[in-house]
């Protein structure tokens, strides 16, 4: 489809997409209406095993591990998997919200918010506590990076740390970056399963700070806020020895350059 040269590229591209878009609509209309083939039910049947697995402890552990491994390879793990995981987690959250509104038992533990708010405290890998240690580092480079990264870390944004520290392809920090989410996943799942912490029942943006985000997602269950604070302490304790090793190397490098 050729248009005059004066037509903006965005406009011409929108016309180009009309034909394939029409063909796709025609295909799915033909399957759904004349042939009475329920596409939605078919897709749900394909993903039903995954639906069951994502609410189990092994399933959520594997998902958390995959997210972390992708990150240390330089790939945005959360966004890479959200096309598959978000519809499942949002379906869980919807069911949880309905049950909560009717004062019924919460059916799903790993609803939307489990990973983004309860596991990824201060960003994927709970890196907020790594930023915390950087603020008082003996290394000038780490102190400056900590000052830049801390405001974002409060709102779960940690790309400056992942690519600036770095965590990507770093044999020192990739260990706690992978291990901490696994520990927090298992502990959070257990606490929710024994009803010590209420699972997420409300939609809360993933950019909400630790303590506040879990507190809101759990329907203002104060225990969720307390557990989030404990998670920060756990993450900080695990990160500390690995950070000190990296700090020692950085201080030596800065001294040699000086």
C-alpha positions as CSV (number, residue, x, y, z in Angstrom):
1,X,0.0,0.0,0.0
2,X,1.8,3.1,-1.2
3,X,0.9,6.6,0.1
4,X,2.4,10.0,-0.9
5,X,5.8,10.9,0.5
6,X,4.3,13.7,2.6
7,X,2.3,11.2,4.7
8,X,3.9,10.7,8.2
9,X,5.4,7.3,8.8
10,X,3.1,6.6,11.7
11,X,0.0,7.2,9.6
12,X,1.3,5.0,6.7
13,X,2.2,2.2,9.0
14,X,-1.3,2.2,10.5
15,X,-2.8,1.7,7.0
16,X,-0.3,-1.1,6.3
17,X,-1.5,-3.0,9.3
18,X,-5.2,-2.9,8.2
19,X,-5.0,-5.8,5.8
20,X,-3.2,-8.4,8.1
21,X,-5.4,-7.2,11.0
22,X,-8.5,-7.8,8.9
23,X,-7.3,-11.3,8.0
24,X,-6.6,-12.2,11.6
25,X,-10.1,-11.0,12.7
26,X,-11.7,-12.9,9.8
27,X,-9.8,-16.1,10.7
28,X,-10.8,-16.1,14.4
29,X,-14.4,-15.0,13.5
30,X,-14.6,-18.0,11.2
31,X,-13.4,-20.4,13.9
32,X,-15.6,-18.9,16.6
33,X,-19.0,-18.2,14.9
34,X,-19.5,-20.6,11.9
35,X,-17.5,-23.5,13.4
36,X,-18.6,-22.8,17.0
37,X,-15.0,-23.4,18.2
38,X,-14.5,-21.9,21.7
39,X,-11.0,-20.4,21.4
40,X,-10.9,-19.1,24.9
41,X,-11.7,-22.5,26.4
42,X,-9.1,-24.2,24.1
43,X,-6.3,-21.8,25.2
44,X,-7.3,-22.2,28.9
45,X,-7.1,-26.0,28.5
46,X,-3.6,-25.7,27.1
47,X,-2.4,-23.6,30.0
48,X,-4.3,-25.4,32.7
49,X,-1.3,-27.4,33.9
50,X,0.7,-24.2,34.1
51,X,-2.2,-22.6,36.0
52,X,-2.0,-25.3,38.7
53,X,1.8,-25.3,38.8
54,X,2.1,-21.5,39.4
55,X,0.1,-21.8,42.6
56,X,2.4,-24.5,44.0
57,X,5.6,-24.1,45.9
58,X,7.8,-25.9,43.3
59,X,6.1,-23.9,40.5
60,X,6.7,-20.5,42.1
61,X,10.2,-21.4,43.1
62,X,11.0,-22.3,39.5
63,X,9.4,-19.1,38.2
64,X,11.5,-17.0,40.7
65,X,14.7,-18.8,39.8
66,X,14.1,-18.3,36.1
67,X,13.5,-14.6,36.6
68,X,16.8,-14.2,38.5
69,X,18.8,-16.3,36.1
70,X,17.6,-14.2,33.2
71,X,18.5,-11.0,35.0
72,X,22.1,-12.1,35.7
73,X,22.4,-12.9,32.0
74,X,21.5,-9.3,31.2
75,X,17.8,-10.0,30.2
76,X,14.9,-8.3,32.0
77,X,13.5,-11.5,33.6
78,X,10.2,-10.0,34.9
79,X,9.2,-8.5,31.6
80,X,10.3,-11.5,29.6
81,X,8.0,-13.8,31.5
82,X,5.1,-11.4,32.3
83,X,3.3,-12.3,29.0
84,X,2.8,-15.8,30.4
85,X,2.8,-15.2,34.2
86,X,0.7,-12.0,34.5
87,X,-2.6,-13.5,33.1
88,X,-2.3,-16.3,35.6
89,X,-1.4,-14.2,38.6
90,X,-4.1,-11.7,37.8
91,X,-6.6,-14.5,37.6
92,X,-5.5,-15.6,41.0
93,X,-5.8,-12.1,42.3
94,X,-9.3,-11.7,41.0
95,X,-10.4,-14.9,42.7
96,X,-8.7,-13.8,45.9
97,X,-10.4,-10.4,45.8
98,X,-13.8,-11.9,45.4
99,X,-13.2,-14.3,48.3
100,X,-11.9,-11.5,50.5
101,X,-15.0,-9.4,49.7
102,X,-17.3,-12.2,50.7
103,X,-15.3,-13.1,53.9
104,X,-14.3,-16.5,52.5
105,X,-11.0,-18.4,52.5
106,X,-8.4,-17.0,50.2
107,X,-7.9,-19.6,47.5
108,X,-4.5,-18.6,45.9
109,X,-1.2,-17.8,47.6
110,X,0.8,-16.7,44.6
111,X,-1.6,-14.1,43.2
112,X,-0.3,-10.9,41.5
113,X,1.8,-9.2,44.1
114,X,3.4,-12.3,45.6
115,X,6.5,-11.9,43.5
116,X,6.5,-8.2,42.8
117,X,5.8,-7.1,46.4
118,X,6.6,-9.9,48.8
119,X,9.6,-11.4,47.1
120,X,11.2,-8.5,45.2
121,X,11.5,-6.2,48.1
122,X,13.3,-3.1,46.8
123,X,13.5,-4.6,43.3
124,X,14.1,-8.0,41.8
125,X,16.7,-9.8,44.0
126,X,15.8,-7.5,47.0
127,X,18.7,-5.2,45.8
128,X,17.5,-2.3,48.0
129,X,19.6,-3.6,50.8
130,X,22.6,-3.8,48.6
131,X,22.1,-0.2,47.9
132,X,21.8,0.4,51.6
133,X,25.2,-1.0,52.2
134,X,26.6,1.1,49.4
135,X,25.6,4.3,51.0
136,X,28.2,3.8,53.7
137,X,30.8,2.1,51.6
138,X,34.5,2.7,51.8
139,X,34.5,2.9,48.1
140,X,33.8,6.3,46.6
141,X,32.3,4.7,43.4
142,X,29.9,2.6,45.4
143,X,28.9,5.5,47.6
144,X,28.1,7.6,44.6
145,X,26.2,4.7,43.0
146,X,24.2,4.2,46.2
147,X,23.1,7.8,46.2
148,X,21.9,7.6,42.6
149,X,20.2,4.2,43.0
150,X,18.6,4.7,46.5
151,X,15.6,6.8,45.4
152,X,14.7,4.3,42.7
153,X,15.2,1.4,44.9
154,X,12.6,2.7,47.3
155,X,10.1,2.3,44.5
156,X,11.3,-1.2,43.3
157,X,13.4,0.2,40.4
158,X,16.9,-1.3,40.5
159,X,18.3,-1.2,36.9
160,X,21.1,1.2,38.1
161,X,22.3,-1.4,40.6
162,X,21.9,-4.4,38.3
163,X,23.8,-2.8,35.4
164,X,25.9,-0.3,37.4
165,X,27.3,-2.3,40.4
166,X,27.0,-4.6,38.3
167,X,25.1,-7.8,39.1
168,X,24.9,-8.9,35.5
169,X,27.7,-11.5,34.9
170,X,29.2,-10.7,38.3
171,X,30.3,-14.0,40.0
172,X,30.2,-12.3,43.4
173,X,26.8,-10.7,43.6
174,X,24.9,-13.1,41.3
175,X,25.0,-15.7,44.2
176,X,22.9,-13.6,46.7
177,X,20.9,-12.2,43.8
178,X,19.6,-15.7,43.0
179,X,19.6,-17.2,46.5
180,X,17.7,-14.4,48.4
181,X,14.5,-14.5,46.2
182,X,14.4,-18.3,46.6
183,X,14.6,-18.0,50.4
184,X,12.0,-15.2,50.5
185,X,9.7,-17.2,48.1
186,X,9.8,-20.3,50.3
187,X,9.3,-18.4,53.6
188,X,6.5,-16.2,52.3
189,X,4.7,-19.2,50.8
190,X,4.9,-21.1,54.1
191,X,3.7,-18.1,56.1
192,X,0.7,-17.6,53.8
193,X,-0.1,-21.3,53.8
194,X,-0.3,-21.4,57.6
195,X,-2.3,-18.2,57.6
196,X,0.2,-16.0,59.4
197,X,0.3,-13.6,56.5
198,X,-2.7,-12.9,54.2
199,X,-2.0,-13.4,50.5
200,X,-2.5,-10.5,48.1
201,X,-6.1,-9.7,47.6
202,X,-5.9,-6.2,46.1
203,X,-4.2,-4.8,43.0
204,X,-1.2,-2.6,44.0
205,X,1.3,-1.1,41.6
206,X,4.7,-3.0,41.7
207,X,6.4,0.4,42.3
208,X,5.0,0.7,45.8
209,X,7.8,0.8,48.4
210,X,8.5,-2.2,50.7
211,X,6.3,-2.6,53.8
212,X,3.7,-0.2,52.3
213,X,3.1,-2.3,49.1
214,X,2.6,-5.7,50.9
215,X,0.5,-4.0,53.6
216,X,-1.9,-2.6,51.0
217,X,-1.9,-5.7,48.8
218,X,-2.8,-8.0,51.7
219,X,-5.9,-5.8,52.5
220,X,-4.1,-3.9,55.2
221,X,-3.0,-7.0,57.1
222,X,-0.4,-5.5,59.5
223,X,1.5,-8.8,59.5
224,X,2.3,-8.4,55.8
225,X,4.0,-5.1,56.6
226,X,6.0,-6.6,59.5
227,X,7.0,-9.6,57.3
228,X,8.2,-7.2,54.6
229,X,10.4,-5.4,57.1
230,X,11.9,-8.8,58.2
231,X,12.6,-9.6,54.6
232,X,14.7,-6.5,54.3
233,X,16.7,-7.6,57.3
234,X,17.2,-11.1,55.8
235,X,18.2,-9.7,52.4
236,X,20.6,-7.2,54.0
237,X,22.3,-9.9,56.2
238,X,22.8,-12.2,53.1
239,X,24.1,-9.4,50.9
240,X,26.6,-8.0,53.4
241,X,29.5,-10.5,53.2
242,X,29.3,-10.6,49.4
243,X,29.2,-6.8,49.3
244,X,32.3,-6.6,51.5
245,X,34.2,-8.8,49.1
246,X,33.2,-6.6,46.1
247,X,34.0,-3.5,48.2
248,X,37.5,-4.7,49.0
249,X,38.2,-5.2,45.4
250,X,36.8,-1.8,44.4
251,X,38.8,0.0,47.1
252,X,42.0,-1.7,45.9
253,X,41.3,-0.7,42.4
254,X,40.6,2.9,43.3
255,X,43.8,3.0,45.3
256,X,45.9,1.7,42.4
257,X,44.3,4.2,40.0
258,X,45.0,7.0,42.5
